[in-house]
Amino acid sequence: MWDTLIIQPMTNLLLWIYDSLGHGPHMFGLAIILFTILVRLVTWPLNASQVKGAQAMQELQNDKEWQEIQKKYAKDKEKLAQEQMRIYKERGINPFASCLPTLIQFPVIIGLYQSITRALSATPFDMLKLARTMYPFQVVENIIPLNSKFLWMDLGRPESIQVLGFALPTLAIIVALTTYVQSKLTMPATSNPNDQSAQMAGMMSIYMPLLLGWFALNFASGISVYFITSNVLGIVQYAATGRANWSSLIPGSNKKTSSKK
C-alpha cells in the first residue's frame, strides 16, 4: 500500500520532471526543487492554515482577556489550561495549527528519500526494481541511468565540503538554520512561562532544526535540497503576510517584546 500510494507516484513524478528538463548535469537537483514547489502548492491549504494559526496566536498575546487569565491562574496550571482551551474554542483558534504541517511532512520526507534512492539505482537489481516502478508512459531507456550531480553534490549521498582537512556538512547546517528561522517566525510571543502553546512551539523550534539537520547529515543530499527549498518557500510565504517578527530570531527577544507590550 505504501509503495503503491506514496513511492511509485513520487518516483514517477520526479522522473517525469527530470525527463522533461533534460538529462544533463544538475537537472535532477532542479527536478527535486520543482517537485518541492509542487508539494507546497498541493499542501497550500495546510500551510495557509499554519500561517493563519500563527498569526492568531500572536494576536492573542495582546488580548485583554487572555492576559487576565494568565495573571489570575498563574499558579493553577490546570485551571489555566482549561481557560486557555475555552478561549481557543470561542475564538476558533487551533493551537496545534502551526505544528501540523510540519508533522504531515514526515510521510513526504520518507517517501522522497525512498524515491531518490530508488531513482538513483546503482546495481542491476535496483535498476530492475526501478523499471518495474515506472509507469508505462515513462521511457525507461531515456531516463536511466540518472545524472545525480547537482552543483558540488552527489544527490544520492550525504553532502560535505572539505575545509582545512575537515568534512563540513554545509547542507545540514543550512537545513537546521532555515528550519529554525521558519519555526521562530511562526512562534507566538509570550511573557508567561506557563503558556502551553508557547512552550510547545518553543520545543518544536529547538527539536525540529536538530532532527531535520540530523536527517540532512546522514541521508542522501537530495533530501537536504528538498528541506531547504521547502523552508525558504515557507519563510517567504509567512514574510509575505507582513507579520514576520524578525527580531524573534534572537533568543529571548519574544519575551522582551511581549513584556514591553
URPERA-V392747 format. One record per backbone hydrogen bond with DSSP energy under -0.5 kcal/mol. NH is the residue of the N-H (numbers start at 0). CO is the residue of the C=O. Records with the same first field share a line. If there is no record, write none. Layout:
NH=CO, CO
This chain:
4=0
5=1
6=1
7=2
9=5
10=6
11=7
12=8
13=9
14=10
15=11
16=12
17=13
18=14
19=15
20=16
21=17
25=148
26=23
27=146
29=25
30=26
31=27
32=28
33=29
34=30
35=31
36=32
37=33
38=34
39=35
40=36
41=37
42=38
43=40
46=42
47=43
48=44
49=45
50=46
51=47
52=48
53=49
54=50
55=51
56=52
57=53
58=54
59=55
60=56, 57
61=58
62=59
66=62
67=63
68=64
69=65
70=66
71=67
72=68
73=70
75=72
76=74
79=75
80=76
81=77
82=78
83=79
84=80
85=81
86=82
87=83
88=84
89=85
90=86
91=87
92=87
94=92
96=93
98=95
99=95
100=96
102=98
103=99
104=100
105=102
106=103
107=103
108=104
109=105
110=106
111=107
112=108
113=109
114=110
115=111
116=112
117=113
118=114
119=115
120=117
126=122
127=123
128=124
129=125
130=126
131=127
132=128
133=129
137=134
139=137
141=138
142=138, 139
143=139
147=145
149=152
152=149
154=147, 152
156=153
158=215
160=167
162=160, 165
165=162
167=160, 165
168=166
169=167
172=168
173=169
174=170
175=171
176=172
177=173
178=174
179=175
180=176
181=177
182=178
183=179
184=180
185=181
186=183
192=190
194=191
195=193
198=194
199=195
200=196
201=197
202=198
203=199
204=200
205=201, 202
206=202
207=203
209=205
210=206
211=207
212=208
213=209
214=210
215=211
216=212
217=213
218=214
220=153, 156
221=154
222=219
223=219
224=220
225=221
226=222
227=223
228=224
229=225
230=226
231=227
232=228
233=229
234=230
235=231
236=232
237=233
238=234
239=235
240=237
241=238
242=237
245=243
247=244
248=245
249=246
250=248
252=249
255=251
256=252
257=253
258=254
259=255
260=256
